[in-house]
Amino acid sequence: MTQKDALEILKLGHNVYLTGSAGSGKTYLLNQYIDYLKKNKIEVAVTASTGIAATHMNGITIHSWSGLGIRDVLTEESMLELEERRYLWDRIHKTKVLIIDEVSMLHHFRLDLVDMLTRRFKRDERPFGGMQVVLCGDFFQLPPVSRQGEREAHFVYHSDAWKALDPTICYLHEQHRQTDENHVAILNEIRKNDVTEGTYELLQSRFNKDPDNSAEPTRLYTHNVDVDTINTKALGEIGEESRIFEMRSSGRPPLVESLKKSCLAPENLHLKIGARVMFVKNNFEGKYVNGTLGKVIDFEMDAPIVLTTKGDRIKAVPMSWSIEENGKVKAEISQVPLRLAWAITVHKSQGMSLDAVEVDLSKSFERGMGYVALSRVRTLGGLKLLGINSMALQVHEEVLEFDQELQTFSDTAVDALHDMKKETKERIQKEFVSKNVVKEKQADQKVSTYDETKKLLAEKPSLAEMAKKRGMTIGTILSHLETLCDENKIEACRELTYLKPEIKRFNKMQSAFEKVLAKTGEMKLSAARDILGRSFDFEEIRICRLFVKK
């Protein structure tokens, strides 16, 4: 499929899985579609499975956008806690198109969680609450990695959400990144799982041979231990004393150890001016993401100053990683979110496009590693190969088989597009725009639905009766009442008195909220429930909070 055909299909509003070999122009096409959506005033959320991938399109991780963070399950309690975040309501409600890049690294169960969460927030049982969803990636790249204690991970096409979306497949076949025919041939042979002697000879010609260009190569290794060795040696070659930043921790020792193992920042971070570094955590103010590269240029008040590859000057202050349970922090660590980056792992390199790469594949342990590493560089002349093993050039048999199906589905989609009458195509595309364009009076329309709920209060109906009359859930009705109170359109002590809990139970709930407020500065439902116990349900606690607020 050409980029032109894929763009036309996207404009039809179909859910789409966009794929193709490395350098086929997937990111370029997504940016074209994003420009089209913005031009037509359609709200689009641009996300990716990793921070590095997100930077290519000025997006954020899907974990951050959805509020999921590192969760691998969504309980009713955690869902209610997320529903308390007004910014999530605003973000998800206004989004009409959701783009998720590099889905090969996204756990199948996390795509299901995003589906569950967006249906809940949009109060719409269609997949992802009715948004157009555009997934992008290449399953020949590395599969999702499960951390210690996490659920077993599979590619996203094993998820229930994928089946529900039933995406149109757009398989790009043009080559835009690699300008070297030999390099393109190597990558295509790996994708077909049919590597010839000619390919091995071409790779042999790059053994221990410096890149033909003058660019400083990025060093890629398969294991963290090799990366750490290279980085420690490179730091030692800078002739000045190291500044050492020590990790701080608190909480239960087993949980602290678990955090340390999952955190990419070292316990003792050694830095010098001139050190190449990589940020290892997302910054919610948008200054950097997990994977942003740069160089230490100074120290200010004992914090390193980093000049990123994009030219941004950032003061890298310590950040926290924590484990919470029922609203309580059980363990926490704090460290400057950096690690040395003369060398990085093949996993971390996914999504990068580089002029020069020095790579050692002699310890490859996962199918797809060689493909990812070799496809990072633009030309074969930019490659310096230190070693390779038999695993490096292999691909997953499952992926190979599924890829054949994807190509067939893509051909079918192209045929359907070409068979469609021009008038029909243009009509559908216009309808998609008109249905999703941001309306001038959108805010007024949102208020009107709250006013409809407000009108019912004169009859003093129960929450269940209001939900039935409005065709909504009780949770939505409670959200309406909270908004009406926040905007001073109703007074709980006047219009909602008939819903107020029995006095003894109310007093217990009020006391719990006062304790939570004193400790956290917020009136979190889950924290109050933790104090009250299971004999109090969330609906009752939410109603009580309306009166405590006033």
C-alpha positions as CSV (number, residue, x, y, z in Angstrom):
1,M,0.0,0.0,0.0
2,T,1.2,3.5,-0.8
3,Q,1.2,6.4,1.7
4,K,-1.4,8.1,-0.4
5,D,-3.8,5.2,-0.2
6,A,-3.2,4.8,3.6
7,L,-4.0,8.5,4.2
8,E,-7.2,8.2,2.2
9,I,-8.3,5.2,4.4
10,L,-7.4,7.1,7.6
11,K,-9.6,10.0,6.4
12,L,-12.5,7.7,6.1
13,G,-12.5,7.4,9.9
14,H,-11.7,3.6,10.0
15,N,-9.8,2.1,12.9
16,V,-6.4,1.3,11.4
17,Y,-3.3,-0.7,12.1
18,L,-0.5,1.0,10.1
19,T,2.6,-1.1,9.5
20,G,5.5,-1.7,7.2
21,S,9.2,-2.3,7.3
22,A,11.6,0.1,9.1
23,G,11.9,3.2,7.0
24,S,8.6,2.7,5.1
25,G,7.4,6.1,6.3
26,K,5.0,5.2,9.1
27,T,5.8,8.2,11.3
28,Y,5.8,10.5,8.3
29,L,2.3,9.4,7.3
30,L,1.1,9.7,10.9
31,N,2.3,13.3,11.0
32,Q,0.5,14.0,7.7
33,Y,-2.7,12.7,9.2
34,I,-2.2,14.6,12.4
35,D,-1.8,17.8,10.3
36,Y,-5.0,17.0,8.5
37,L,-6.9,16.5,11.7
38,K,-5.7,19.7,13.2
39,K,-6.5,21.6,10.1
40,N,-10.1,20.3,10.3
41,K,-10.3,21.1,14.1
42,I,-10.5,17.4,15.2
43,E,-9.0,16.7,18.6
44,V,-6.3,14.1,18.3
45,A,-4.2,12.4,21.1
46,V,-0.7,11.5,19.9
47,T,0.8,8.7,22.1
48,A,3.3,5.9,21.9
49,S,4.2,2.8,23.9
50,T,7.6,4.4,25.0
51,G,8.9,7.8,25.7
52,I,11.5,7.7,22.9
53,A,8.9,6.8,20.3
54,A,6.6,9.6,21.6
55,T,9.2,12.3,21.1
56,H,9.2,11.6,17.3
57,M,5.7,13.0,17.1
58,N,5.7,15.4,20.0
59,G,3.4,13.1,21.9
60,I,3.3,11.4,25.3
61,T,3.2,7.8,26.4
62,I,-0.1,6.0,26.3
63,H,0.5,5.2,30.0
64,S,0.6,8.9,30.8
65,W,-2.2,10.0,28.5
66,S,-4.6,7.4,29.9
67,G,-3.6,7.8,33.5
68,L,-2.8,4.1,33.8
69,G,0.9,4.6,34.7
70,I,2.4,1.2,35.4
71,R,-0.9,-0.5,36.4
72,D,-1.4,-4.0,34.9
73,V,-5.0,-4.3,36.3
74,L,-7.9,-1.9,36.9
75,T,-10.0,-2.5,39.9
76,E,-13.2,-0.6,40.7
77,E,-11.3,1.3,43.4
78,S,-8.5,2.4,41.0
79,M,-11.0,3.3,38.3
80,L,-12.9,5.6,40.8
81,E,-9.6,7.1,41.8
82,L,-8.8,7.9,38.2
83,E,-12.3,9.4,37.7
84,E,-11.5,12.0,40.4
85,R,-8.9,13.5,38.1
86,R,-10.6,16.3,36.2
87,Y,-7.8,16.6,33.7
88,L,-8.4,13.0,32.6
89,W,-12.1,13.7,32.0
90,D,-11.3,16.8,29.9
91,R,-8.5,15.0,28.0
92,I,-10.4,11.8,27.2
93,H,-13.8,13.5,26.6
94,K,-12.5,15.9,23.9
95,T,-10.3,13.3,22.1
96,K,-11.9,12.1,18.9
97,V,-8.8,10.3,17.4
98,L,-6.3,8.3,19.5
99,I,-3.0,7.4,17.9
100,I,-0.7,4.8,19.6
101,D,2.7,4.4,17.9
102,E,5.2,1.5,18.4
103,V,2.5,-0.9,19.5
104,S,4.9,-3.9,19.1
105,M,6.2,-2.9,22.6
106,L,2.8,-2.4,24.2
107,H,1.5,-5.2,26.4
108,H,-1.7,-6.8,25.1
109,F,-3.4,-6.4,28.5
110,R,-2.5,-2.7,28.6
111,L,-4.4,-2.1,25.3
112,D,-7.4,-3.8,26.9
113,L,-7.0,-1.5,30.0
114,V,-7.0,1.6,27.8
115,D,-10.1,0.3,26.0
116,M,-11.8,-0.3,29.4
117,L,-10.8,3.1,30.7
118,T,-11.9,5.1,27.7
119,R,-15.2,3.4,27.5
120,R,-15.8,4.2,31.1
121,F,-14.8,7.9,30.8
122,K,-16.7,8.4,27.6
123,R,-19.8,6.5,29.0
124,D,-19.8,4.7,25.6
125,E,-19.6,0.9,25.2
126,R,-18.2,1.0,21.7
127,P,-14.5,0.1,21.5
128,F,-12.4,2.9,23.0
129,G,-15.6,4.9,23.6
130,G,-16.2,5.5,19.9
131,M,-12.9,7.2,19.1
132,Q,-11.1,6.4,15.9
133,V,-8.1,4.4,17.0
134,V,-4.9,4.3,14.9
135,L,-2.3,1.8,16.0
136,C,1.1,1.9,14.4
137,G,4.1,-0.4,14.6
138,D,6.0,-3.4,13.3
139,F,5.8,-6.8,15.0
140,F,9.1,-7.8,13.5
141,Q,10.6,-5.5,16.1
142,L,11.0,-6.4,19.8
143,P,8.0,-7.8,21.8
144,P,6.8,-6.2,25.0
145,V,9.0,-6.9,28.1
146,S,7.4,-7.9,31.4
147,R,9.0,-6.7,34.5
148,Q,9.3,-8.7,37.7
149,G,5.9,-9.5,39.1
150,E,4.0,-8.3,35.9
151,R,1.6,-10.4,34.0
152,E,2.9,-12.4,31.0
153,A,3.0,-10.2,27.9
154,H,1.9,-10.9,24.4
155,F,1.7,-8.7,21.2
156,V,-1.3,-6.5,21.1
157,Y,-3.1,-8.5,18.4
158,H,-3.8,-11.1,21.1
159,S,-5.9,-8.5,23.0
160,D,-9.7,-8.4,23.2
161,A,-9.4,-4.7,22.3
162,W,-7.7,-5.6,18.9
163,K,-10.5,-8.0,18.1
164,A,-13.2,-5.4,19.0
165,L,-11.5,-2.7,17.0
166,D,-11.2,-5.0,13.9
167,P,-8.7,-2.5,12.4
168,T,-8.3,-1.9,8.7
169,I,-4.7,-3.0,7.8
170,C,-2.5,-0.5,6.0
171,Y,0.8,-2.2,5.1
172,L,3.2,0.3,3.6
173,H,5.6,-1.2,1.0
174,E,7.7,1.9,-0.1
175,Q,11.1,2.5,1.4
176,H,12.1,6.0,2.5
177,R,14.8,5.8,5.2
178,Q,17.4,3.4,3.8
179,T,19.0,4.8,0.7
180,D,21.3,1.8,0.3
181,E,19.9,-1.0,-1.8
182,N,22.1,-3.6,-0.1
183,H,20.9,-2.5,3.3
184,V,17.2,-2.7,2.2
185,A,17.8,-6.2,0.9
186,I,19.3,-7.3,4.2
187,L,16.4,-6.1,6.2
188,N,13.8,-7.6,3.8
189,E,15.6,-11.0,3.9
190,I,15.4,-10.9,7.7
191,R,11.7,-10.1,7.6
192,K,11.2,-13.1,5.3
193,N,13.3,-15.3,7.6
194,D,15.4,-16.2,4.5
195,V,18.8,-14.8,5.1
196,T,21.2,-15.7,2.3
197,E,25.0,-16.1,2.1
198,G,25.1,-12.8,0.3
199,T,23.7,-11.0,3.3
200,Y,26.2,-12.7,5.7
201,E,29.0,-11.5,3.3
202,L,27.7,-8.0,3.3
203,L,27.5,-8.0,7.1
204,Q,31.0,-9.5,7.3
205,S,32.3,-6.5,5.3
206,R,31.2,-4.3,8.2
207,F,33.0,-6.2,11.0
208,N,35.1,-3.9,13.0
209,K,35.0,-1.3,10.3
210,D,34.4,2.3,11.3
211,P,31.4,4.1,9.8
212,D,32.1,5.6,6.4
213,N,30.7,9.0,7.6
214,S,32.2,11.2,10.3
215,A,29.3,10.9,12.7
216,E,30.0,9.7,16.2
217,P,28.4,6.3,16.4
218,T,25.7,5.4,19.0
219,R,26.8,2.1,20.6
220,L,24.1,-0.6,20.9
221,Y,24.4,-3.7,23.0
222,T,21.9,-6.4,23.9
223,H,22.6,-6.5,27.7
224,N,22.7,-3.9,30.3
225,V,26.0,-5.2,31.8
226,D,27.8,-4.5,28.6
227,V,26.2,-1.1,28.3
228,D,27.3,-0.3,31.8
229,T,30.9,-1.4,31.2
230,I,31.2,0.8,28.1
231,N,29.7,3.8,29.9
232,T,31.9,3.4,33.0
233,K,35.0,3.3,30.8
234,A,33.9,6.4,28.8
235,L,33.2,8.3,32.0
236,G,36.6,7.4,33.3
237,E,38.3,8.9,30.2
238,I,37.0,12.4,31.2
239,G,39.8,13.8,33.3
240,E,37.9,15.3,36.2
241,E,36.4,14.2,39.5
242,S,32.9,12.6,39.4
243,R,29.9,14.1,41.1
244,I,28.0,11.3,42.8
245,F,24.2,11.5,43.3
246,E,22.9,8.9,45.8
247,M,19.4,7.4,45.7
248,R,17.2,8.0,48.7
249,S,14.6,5.5,49.8
250,S,11.9,4.9,52.4
251,G,9.3,2.2,53.1
252,R,9.3,-1.6,53.4
253,P,12.6,-3.1,52.3
254,P,11.2,-5.8,49.9
255,L,9.2,-3.1,48.1
256,V,12.1,-0.7,48.0
257,E,14.2,-3.4,46.4
258,S,11.5,-4.0,43.9
259,L,11.5,-0.3,42.9
260,K,15.3,-0.3,42.6
261,K,15.2,-3.2,40.2
262,S,12.5,-1.7,38.0
263,C,14.0,1.8,38.0
264,L,16.6,2.5,35.3
265,A,18.4,5.2,37.4
266,P,21.4,3.7,39.3
267,E,21.6,3.8,43.1
268,N,24.8,5.8,42.8
269,L,24.9,8.0,39.7
270,H,28.4,9.2,38.7
271,L,28.5,12.2,36.4
272,K,31.0,14.6,35.0
273,I,30.8,17.6,32.6
274,G,30.8,16.1,29.1
275,A,29.0,12.9,30.1
276,R,26.5,11.6,27.6
277,V,23.3,10.8,29.4
278,M,19.7,9.6,28.9
279,F,16.6,10.6,31.0
280,V,14.9,7.5,32.4
281,K,11.6,9.0,33.5
282,N,8.8,11.0,31.9
283,N,8.5,14.6,33.0
284,F,4.9,15.7,33.3
285,E,5.7,19.3,32.5
286,G,6.8,18.2,29.1
287,K,10.5,19.0,29.5
288,Y,11.7,15.5,28.7
289,V,10.6,11.9,28.4
290,N,12.0,8.5,29.2
291,G,14.7,8.2,26.5
292,T,15.6,11.8,25.9
293,L,19.4,12.0,25.1
294,G,21.8,14.8,26.0
295,K,25.1,15.8,27.5
296,V,26.0,17.2,31.0
297,I,27.3,20.8,30.5
298,D,27.3,22.1,34.1
299,F,26.3,21.6,37.7
300,E,24.0,24.0,39.5
301,M,23.2,23.7,43.2
302,D,24.4,20.1,43.0
303,A,22.0,19.3,40.1
304,P,23.3,18.4,36.7
305,I,22.5,20.7,33.8
306,V,21.8,18.7,30.6
307,L,21.8,20.0,27.0
308,T,19.5,17.7,25.0
309,T,20.1,16.7,21.4
310,K,17.3,19.0,20.5
311,G,19.1,21.9,22.2
312,D,17.0,22.3,25.4
313,R,18.8,23.2,28.6
314,I,17.3,21.2,31.5
315,K,18.2,21.1,35.2
316,A,17.8,17.5,36.2
317,V,16.4,17.5,39.7
318,P,15.6,14.3,41.6
319,M,12.3,12.6,40.9
320,S,10.4,9.9,42.8
321,W,9.2,6.3,42.0
322,S,6.7,4.9,44.5
323,I,4.5,1.9,45.2
324,E,1.0,2.8,46.5
325,E,-1.7,0.6,48.0
326,N,-5.2,1.9,48.7
327,G,-4.0,5.4,48.4
328,K,-1.0,5.0,50.8
329,V,2.6,5.1,49.7
330,K,4.2,1.8,50.8
331,A,7.7,2.4,49.4
332,E,9.4,5.3,47.6
333,I,12.8,6.0,46.0
334,S,14.2,9.3,44.8
335,Q,17.1,9.9,42.3
336,V,18.2,12.2,39.5
337,P,16.4,10.6,36.5
338,L,19.5,10.0,34.4
339,R,21.9,7.2,33.4
340,L,25.0,7.3,31.2
341,A,24.4,6.8,27.5
342,W,27.5,6.5,25.4
343,A,26.0,3.0,24.9
344,I,22.4,2.0,25.2
345,T,20.5,-1.3,24.9
346,V,18.9,-2.4,21.6
347,H,15.5,-2.3,23.4
348,K,16.0,1.4,24.2
349,S,17.0,2.2,20.6
350,Q,13.7,1.3,19.1
351,G,12.2,4.2,17.2
352,M,15.6,5.9,16.6
353,S,16.9,6.8,13.2
354,L,20.7,7.1,13.2
355,D,23.6,8.1,10.9
356,A,26.2,5.9,12.6
357,V,25.8,2.8,14.8
358,E,28.3,0.5,16.5
359,V,26.5,-2.7,17.5
360,D,27.4,-6.0,19.2
361,L,24.8,-8.7,18.5
362,S,27.0,-11.6,19.7
363,K,24.8,-12.1,22.8
364,S,21.4,-11.6,21.2
365,F,18.8,-13.5,23.2
366,E,15.5,-12.4,21.6
367,R,14.3,-12.8,18.1
368,G,14.0,-9.5,16.4
369,M,17.1,-7.9,18.1
370,G,19.2,-8.0,15.0
371,Y,16.4,-6.5,12.9
372,V,15.9,-3.6,15.3
373,A,19.6,-2.9,15.6
374,L,20.4,-3.0,11.9
375,S,17.3,-1.0,10.9
376,R,18.3,1.9,13.2
377,V,21.1,3.0,10.8
378,R,20.2,4.8,7.6
379,T,22.9,3.1,5.4
380,L,25.1,0.0,5.5
381,G,28.1,2.3,5.4
382,G,27.0,3.8,8.8
383,L,27.3,0.4,10.5
384,K,30.2,-1.0,12.5
385,L,29.4,-4.6,13.5
386,L,31.4,-6.0,16.5
387,G,29.8,-9.5,16.6
388,I,26.7,-11.5,15.7
389,N,25.2,-14.9,16.8
390,S,22.6,-17.2,15.2
391,M,19.7,-15.8,17.2
392,A,20.3,-12.2,16.0
393,L,18.8,-12.5,12.5
394,Q,15.9,-14.7,13.5
395,V,12.3,-13.5,13.7
396,H,9.3,-14.9,15.5
397,E,7.6,-17.7,13.5
398,E,4.3,-16.4,14.9
399,V,5.0,-12.9,13.6
400,L,6.1,-14.3,10.2
401,E,2.8,-16.1,9.8
402,F,0.7,-13.2,11.0
403,D,2.6,-10.8,8.7
404,Q,1.4,-12.8,5.7
405,E,-2.2,-12.3,6.9
406,L,-1.6,-8.6,7.4
407,Q,-0.3,-8.2,3.8
408,T,-3.4,-10.0,2.5
409,F,-5.7,-7.8,4.5
410,S,-3.9,-4.7,3.3
411,D,-4.3,-5.7,-0.3
412,T,-8.0,-6.2,0.3
413,A,-8.3,-2.8,1.9
414,V,-6.6,-1.2,-1.1
415,D,-8.9,-3.0,-3.5
416,A,-11.9,-1.8,-1.5
417,L,-10.6,1.8,-1.6
418,H,-10.0,1.7,-5.4
419,D,-13.5,0.2,-6.0
420,M,-15.1,3.0,-4.0
421,K,-16.7,5.7,-6.0
422,K,-15.0,9.1,-5.6
423,E,-18.3,10.7,-4.6
424,T,-18.9,8.1,-1.9
425,K,-15.3,8.4,-0.5
426,E,-15.5,12.2,-0.3
427,R,-19.0,12.0,1.4
428,I,-17.8,9.6,4.0
429,Q,-14.6,11.6,4.7
430,K,-16.7,14.8,5.0
431,E,-19.1,13.1,7.4
432,F,-16.2,12.0,9.6
433,V,-15.0,15.5,9.8
434,S,-18.4,17.1,10.5
435,K,-19.1,14.5,13.2
436,N,-15.9,15.1,15.1
437,V,-15.0,18.7,14.5
438,V,-14.7,20.8,17.7
439,K,-18.0,22.7,18.0
440,E,-18.0,26.4,18.9
441,K,-20.7,25.8,21.6
442,Q,-19.3,22.5,22.9
443,A,-18.9,23.9,26.4
444,D,-22.5,25.0,26.5
445,Q,-23.7,21.6,25.3
446,K,-21.7,19.9,28.1
447,V,-23.4,22.2,30.6
448,S,-26.8,21.4,29.2
449,T,-26.5,17.7,30.1
450,Y,-25.7,18.7,33.7
451,D,-28.8,21.0,33.6
452,E,-30.9,18.0,32.5
453,T,-29.8,16.1,35.6
454,K,-30.4,19.2,37.8
455,K,-34.0,19.4,36.5
456,L,-34.7,15.9,37.9
457,L,-33.8,17.0,41.5
458,A,-37.2,18.7,41.9
459,E,-38.8,15.3,42.0
460,K,-36.3,14.0,44.6
461,P,-35.6,10.8,42.8
462,S,-33.0,8.2,43.9
463,L,-29.7,7.9,42.1
464,A,-30.9,4.7,40.4
465,E,-34.1,6.5,39.2
466,M,-32.1,9.4,37.8
467,A,-29.7,7.1,36.1
468,K,-32.6,5.2,34.5
469,K,-34.3,8.4,33.3
470,R,-31.1,9.8,31.8
471,G,-29.9,6.5,30.4
472,M,-26.7,6.8,32.3
473,T,-24.8,5.0,35.0
474,I,-25.1,6.0,38.7
475,G,-21.4,6.9,38.5
476,T,-22.2,9.5,35.7
477,I,-25.1,10.9,37.7
478,L,-22.8,11.4,40.7
479,S,-20.2,13.1,38.5
480,H,-23.0,15.5,37.3
481,L,-23.9,16.3,40.9
482,E,-20.3,16.9,41.8
483,T,-19.9,19.3,38.8
484,L,-23.1,21.1,39.7
485,C,-21.9,21.6,43.2
486,D,-18.4,22.7,42.1
487,E,-19.9,25.3,39.8
488,N,-22.3,26.4,42.5
489,K,-25.4,25.6,40.4
490,I,-26.8,23.6,43.3
491,E,-26.2,23.4,47.1
492,A,-25.9,20.0,48.6
493,C,-27.3,21.1,51.9
494,R,-30.5,22.3,50.1
495,E,-31.2,20.3,46.9
496,L,-29.6,17.1,47.9
497,T,-30.6,16.7,51.6
498,Y,-32.9,13.8,50.8
499,L,-29.9,11.8,49.5
500,K,-27.7,12.5,52.6
501,P,-26.7,9.3,54.4
502,E,-28.0,8.3,57.8
503,I,-26.4,10.6,60.5
504,K,-24.2,8.0,62.3
505,R,-22.8,6.7,59.0
506,F,-22.4,10.3,57.7
507,N,-20.4,11.3,60.8
508,K,-18.0,8.4,60.3
509,M,-17.5,9.2,56.7
510,Q,-17.0,12.9,57.5
511,S,-14.4,12.0,60.1
512,A,-12.6,9.8,57.6
513,F,-12.5,12.6,55.0
514,E,-11.1,15.0,57.5
515,K,-8.3,12.7,58.3
516,V,-7.5,12.1,54.6
517,L,-7.6,15.9,53.9
518,A,-5.3,16.6,56.8
519,K,-2.8,14.0,55.6
520,T,-2.9,14.4,51.8
521,G,-4.5,17.8,51.2
522,E,-7.2,16.0,49.0
523,M,-10.4,14.2,49.7
524,K,-9.6,10.9,48.0
525,L,-12.4,8.3,47.9
526,S,-10.1,5.3,48.1
527,A,-8.2,6.7,51.1
528,A,-11.4,7.3,52.9
529,R,-12.7,3.9,52.1
530,D,-9.4,2.4,53.4
531,I,-10.2,4.0,56.8
532,L,-13.9,3.1,56.8
533,G,-13.8,-0.5,55.6
534,R,-15.9,-2.6,53.3
535,S,-19.2,-1.9,55.0
536,F,-19.2,1.5,53.3
537,D,-19.7,1.5,49.5
538,F,-18.2,4.0,47.1
539,E,-21.5,5.6,46.1
540,E,-22.4,6.3,49.7
541,I,-18.9,7.8,50.3
542,R,-19.2,10.0,47.2
543,I,-22.5,11.3,48.3
544,C,-21.1,12.1,51.7
545,R,-18.2,14.0,50.1
546,L,-20.7,16.4,48.4
547,F,-21.8,17.6,51.8
548,V,-18.3,17.6,53.4
549,K,-17.1,19.9,50.6
550,K,-19.8,22.4,51.4
